[in-house]
Amino acid sequence: MGEPRSEHEPPVTAAGILAAAAALGPAIETAADRIEADRRLPDELVELLRRAGVFRIAFPAAWGGPEMGIVDQCRLIEGLAYHDAATAWVVMICSDSGHYAARLDEVVARELYPSLDLLTAGFLMPAGQATRVAGGYRVTGRWSFGSGSLHADRIVGGCLIHDDAGMVFGATGLPEMRVLWLPPDEVTIHDTWRTTGLAGTGSNDYSIEDAFVPEAHSFSPFEAGPRPEALFRYHGFFFANLPAVAIGAAQRMIDELRTLAADKLLLPSFTLMKDDVRVQAELAEAAAALGAARAYQDDVLGRATATLERGDELSLEDRAGVGLMSVHAVQTAHRVAEQVCAIVGSASIQRSGPFDRRRRDIATITSHIIGARRTFALPGQLLLGAEPPLSIF
């Protein structure tokens, strides 16, 4: 972990970053097998991504950042996932640096992020303990799911707050929790990420023991920060680009199926099936379902952005829409992946083929809280007019 060493200034506009990221498609494709085998991104690919500006997307325009809108962020992540889901996942996680910085006093944030191209990794849930001391906290903990932590310049961890009397409770009666920046040199990464899908994200456990963190280097993850811009006024935008990883990988599977159907040399037996009306209907249904999920994503996030840009707050129904869209998109992508594999048959289970890894990657995303079917309960609560005690949406 350290400061970026790139001599190339990344693009400064959202359009420039989208174009630069799209140009990296061949490099990502070339590295994909190595990414899965090594269970991390190659350092040289991380540097290419840094130069493309993908890790600065959430920094405010007032800082010289692109302040990329959430719909464009989804398009960026989807485009990367089309080539490799693990690469897209690391970018999706580590590009939250601007969101983290926006939760802080600007002077403190600029000290933590002297460059807009620093990567931030970490797990927001309170797996650690932060005990109040003079000027800050003493922090001990071990966290899971440190996606991108092997490449990160900054690492955060969610903690329950304690004082001399024990656990601290907030006004709602729930334990107080905060997310804290951990001293990078005191963090230990544990080699624990050995999974069927998203293997290349390097989402290892990480830990720290009795480290001091200043009070100013902490924030509440379920509240908006002090900045006035629309991108930072709703805490759910933190996670809203996650479903785009699944959408991009599923779109690639549909396109690979169409390629197979058109290439009589690659799969002669399948070309006999492509004239089967059942195959045509299954493919069309999959394409329609994924297209609808993408349109729903763009509509929900576009309307939420417009509301915030008017200076209004999101209603419970608006926030429920973000949750519904997120779970629906991931679950739809998973169904599409299974549908494609059912059409392709035995060719879908070949490790050397274009379907197997993407199928496993998408299945793994359904285990994340944002994509898990059981998470529908959270937007369901919002639709019924109830404010969950801790809502990620």
N, C-alpha and C positions, 0 to 999 in steps of 0.2 A: 504494500500500500504506500502511496506517495503522491506527489504532485505530478500532473501531466507533463510530459517532456516533449510534446509535439511542437514543432517549429512552425506549423501551419495553422493559421487562424481559421476556425470553423465558420461556416455560413452564419449570417446574423439574422436572416429572415426565415419564417416558417417555410415558404416556398423553396428557398435555397436548401434547407435541411432535407425536405422531402425529396428533392431532386438528387442530392448527394447520397442519401440513404438508398434510393432506388438504384443508383449506379454501383452499389456494393453487392448487388445480387449474385454475380458470378463468384466473387470472393467468398461469400457466405456459403454458396453451394459447394465450392471446392473444399471448404473446411468442415462441412457438416459431419462426415464420418469421424474425423479426428475429434470434433467437439464431443460426440457421444462417447467415443472410446476413452478420451482423457477426462471426461466428466467436468469439463470447464472450457471456456472459450480460449483460443490461442491469444497470447498477449498481443501479437501483431494485428489480429482482427479487432481486439478491443481498441487499439490505437487508431485503426482505420475508422471505426465507429466514432471515436472521440473527435477525430478530425472532421467527420461529417456533421458534427454538431448535435448528435442525437441525445446526448446526455444533458444538454442545456435547454431543452425545449420548454421546461416549466419555469424558467427564470423570467421575472417581469421585464417588460419593455423599458421601464424606468431605470433598470440596471444595464441596459444594452442587450438584454436577452430577447428571444423571439416571442415569448409569451404565447406559445402556440395554443390555439383553441383546442378544446378537448376532442372535438370531432376530427380535426386534423391529426391530433395525437393518435386517435384510433386508426386513421388511415396509415400513418407511419408504422405503427406496430403491426398492423395486418400485412403490410407490404414486406416487412422483415420476416414475419412468420411464414409467409408464402415460400420463403427459401429455407428457413430453419426455425422451428418453434423455440428452441432453447436460446438462440441468439435474441429473438424477439422478447423472450421472457426477461432476460438479463437487462436489456435496454428498457423494457417497461418498468422494472423495479428500480434500476439505478438512475433513471432519468427523473426520479422524484426529488432530486436535490433541490430544485426550485420550489417545490411544494414545502419541503422541510424548512428552507430558508425563510419562506414567507410567513411561517408561524412565529418568527422571532422578531425582536427589536432589530431594526435595520443595521445598526452599528455592529451588534453581535453577529448577525447573519453574514455581513461582509467579512468579518474576521474569520468566520468558519469557512466561507466560500470566497476566497480571494480570486479564484478562477470560476467561471461559469461551467467549466467542463469537468468538474470533479464528480466522481461517482459515489452515490450513497446507497448502502445496503442495510438490511436489518429487519427485525421482526417487531411489529408494534404491540403485540399482545404482551401482557405483564408477566413475563417469565422470570424477571429479575426483582431484586429488592433494593430500593434506594432509601437509605437512612439519612435523615436530615442532620447536617452538621453546619458549623459556621461557614457561610458562603456558598453552600451547595449540598451535595449528597456524597455518601460513600456507597458505592454500587457493587453488588455481587450478583451473578446470575449466569444461567446457561439458556440460550435461546436456540430454537430450531428454525429451519427454513431461511437460512441466510443466503438467499439467492444473490449471486454476483459478489459475495463477500471476498472471494479470492482476488477480485480486481478492484475492490472498493477503496476510495480515498477517505471516506467517512463511513462509520458504522454506528447505527442507533440500536437501542433496545428498549422495549416497554418494561416498566417497573411498577410495582406496588409501593406506595410511599409509607415509610415508617418513621417514628420518632422515638424518643426515650421511653414513651409509654406503650409503644407497640404500633400496630397498624393504624394508619390515619384514615378516617372516613370523611367523605364530603357531605355537602348539604342534602344530597338525595339519600343518604344513608348507605351508599355503596362505597367500597374502598377507593381511595384516591389513587389514580394512576397517571403516570406521565411517561413520555418517551424522551430518552436522554441520549446525547451524543457521547459515545464511549471513546476514551483515549485509544487511538488506533494501535499504538505500540504495545498496549497492555491486553489486547484482545487475542485469544487463542482460537484458531479455527480447527475444528475436529472433523476428520475425514469420515463422515457418516452418510453422505448422500449417494446411495446405491439403489436406484429405482428402475422400474420398467420404462418410464417415460420421463421426458425433460431431464435426462441424465446430465446433459451438458450445462445445466444452469448452476452446478456447483452449490446447491442449496444446503450446505453443510450446517451442522450445529456450530455455535461459537459461544465463548464464555469469557468472563472477566471476574477478577477476585479483588474485592476491597479497593476499588479505584475511585479517585475523587473526580466528581463532575460538578462544575459551577452551576449554580441555580439558573443562570441565564441560558445555559445550554440544555434547556428542557422545554417541552410543550405538551399540551393536551391533544391527543390524536383525534378526538371526536368533537372538536370545536374548530370553527374557522379562525384563521389568523387575523392580524390587524390590518392587512393590506386591503385596499378598496376594490382592486380589480376583480372582475367576475370570476376569473379562473381560481381565485384564492378564497372566495367568500362562501364556498360550499365544500365541506370536508370530504364529501363523497367523490369529488373529482379525483382524489388521490388514487382511487381504485378503478375508475370508470373505463380506463383503456385496457384493462386485463382481458375482457372477453374477446378483444380483437386478435389476440394470439390464437385462440381456438378458431375463429372465423377464417383467419389467413391460412392456417394449416388445412382446414376442411376444404377451402376453395381450391387449394393445390391438389387435393385428392380428387375432386371433381374434374379438374383440368387434366390430371394424369389419366383418369378413366377415359376421357374423350380422346386423348392421344393414343391410348392402347386400341381403342375401337377403330381409329383411322389407320393404324399401322398393321397391315396384313402380315408383314414379315415377323413382327414381334410376337404376335399371339394369334396364330391362324384359327385356333378353336374359338377364340372370343369373337372373331369377325363373323362367325355364323350366328352368334347371339345378338349382334348389334342390330339385326333386322327384326328381332323379337320385340313385339309391341310391349311386352312386360318390362323388358330392359329399358326401352325408351321411356316408359312411364315412370319407372323407378328413378332413372337419372333426372328426368324433368322435375319430379317431385323433390328430389334432393336439392337441385339447383334453386327451385322456387323457395324452399324452406330456408336455405342459407341466405338467399337474397332478401327474404322478408325479415330475417333476424338482423341483417345489416341495416336495412331501412328503419327498423324499429330502434336500433341503436342510435342512428343519426337523428331520428325524429325526437326521441326523448332527450338526448344530450343537447341538441340544437335548441329545443324549447327551454330547457333549463338555463342554458347560456343566455338566451334572449331575456328571460325573466330577471336574471342577475344583472345583466347589462342595463336594464331599466331602473335598477336600484331597488327592486323588490326582493323579498326573501322567498325561498322555495317553500311551497306548501307541503303538507304531509303527503298529498297525492303526487306532487312533483317528485319528491324523494322516493316514494314507493315505485314510481316509474323507473328510476335509475336501478333500483334493486331488481324489479321484474325483468327489465331489459338484460341485466348482467347475467342472472341465472338462466334466463331463457336462451340467450345467445350461446352460452357454453353448452347447455343441454342439447340445443339444436345442432350445434357443430358435432357433438358426440353421436347423435342419431344419424346425421349425414355421413360421418365416417364409417359407421357400421353398415349403413345402406350401401355405400360404395363398395366396401369389402365383400358384402354379400353378393353383389353383382359380379365382381372380379373373380371371386372364388379362391382357389388355392394359390393363385398368384399374389394374393394380398398378404400371405404369411411369410413370404420370402424376405429375409433380412436385406438382401441386395436390391429389392424392389422399391418403388416409390411410395408404397402404402404403409408398410409395417411400422416404421418409426413414427410417422405422423399419427397413425391410429393410437399408438401407445402414448404419444405426447398429449393428444386430446383427452384420452381417458384419464391421464394424470391430472389434467386441469380440472376435471369434474370433482376431484378430491379436495380442491382448494375451497375455502369458505365462500368465495365469491361465486364459484360455479356449481357448488353442491346443491342438489335438488332440495334438501332440507332447509336451505337458506331462504327459500320462498316464504318461510314463516315470518321473516323480518319485514319485507314489504307488505305481507298480509296484515301484520299488526298496524302498519302505517295506514293502510287502506281502511281499517276499522276505526281509525281515529286515535290509536294508542301510540304513545311515544315510547319506544323501547328504552330501557335504562342505558344501554350502550348500543347505539345503532351505527353500523358501518355505512349506512345510506342516509 
